[in-house]
């Protein structure tokens, strides 16, 4: 299953518990590159934001989790790209 379809599946959850379980299953390996972790947290935020719109009983909790995941993504420093000189 492609990565985008896995995330599409996560966006189809209907409850906060299902969202937690879905993003947990998509969690990268502990030693994954910072860019992978940043994308993971950004996508988690999208899942929780989407959930807030449909699970009104957990609206505030879902927004909390979206903000938390977005903040975690922003805190990840990516390595600077090296400039390659062309000959």
C-alpha positions in Angstrom: 0.0 0.0 0.0 1.4 3.4 -1.0 2.1 6.0 1.7 -0.6 8.4 0.4 -3.2 5.7 0.4 -2.3 4.8 4.0 -2.8 8.5 5.0 -6.0 8.6 2.9 -7.2 5.7 5.1 -6.3 7.6 8.2 -8.3 10.6 7.0 -11.4 8.3 6.9 -11.5 7.6 10.6 -14.6 8.7 12.5 -13.5 8.9 16.1 -10.7 10.2 18.2 -9.7 6.7 19.2 -9.6 5.5 15.6 -7.4 8.6 14.7 -4.9 7.7 17.5 -4.7 4.1 16.3 -4.4 5.1 12.6 -1.5 7.6 13.2 0.2 5.1 15.6 0.3 2.5 12.8 1.9 5.0 10.4 4.6 6.1 12.9 8.1 6.1 11.3 10.9 4.0 12.7 12.7 5.6 15.6 15.8 6.3 13.5 14.0 7.8 10.6 15.3 11.0 9.0 14.1 14.3 10.4 12.2 15.1 7.1 10.2 11.8 7.5 9.3 12.7 11.1 8.3 16.3 10.1 6.0 15.0 7.4 4.6 12.4 9.8 3.6 15.1 12.3 2.2 17.4 9.6 0.0 14.6 8.3 -1.0 13.7 11.8 -2.2 17.3 12.3 -4.2 17.0 9.1 -5.9 13.8 10.4 -6.9 15.5 13.7 -8.1 18.6 12.0 -10.2 16.6 9.7 -11.6 14.6 12.6 -12.5 17.8 14.5 -14.8 18.7 11.6 -16.7 15.4 11.9 -16.5 14.2 15.5 -18.2 17.0 17.3 -18.1 15.2 20.6 -14.3 15.4 20.5 -13.9 18.7 18.6 -11.7 20.4 21.2 -9.6 17.4 21.9 -9.0 16.8 18.1 -7.9 20.4 17.7 -5.6 20.1 20.7 -4.0 17.0 19.1 -3.8 18.8 15.7 -2.0 21.7 17.3 0.3 19.5 19.3 1.3 17.5 16.2 1.8 20.7 14.1 4.0 22.1 16.8 6.1 19.0 17.0 6.6 19.2 13.2 7.7 22.8 13.4 10.2 22.0 16.1 12.1 19.5 13.9 15.2 21.1 12.4 16.0 19.8 9.0 19.6 19.5 7.9 20.7 22.3 5.6 21.0 21.5 2.0 24.6 21.6 0.7 25.1 23.8 -2.3 26.6 21.9 -5.2 28.6 23.9 -7.6 28.3 23.1 -11.2 31.6 22.9 -13.2 
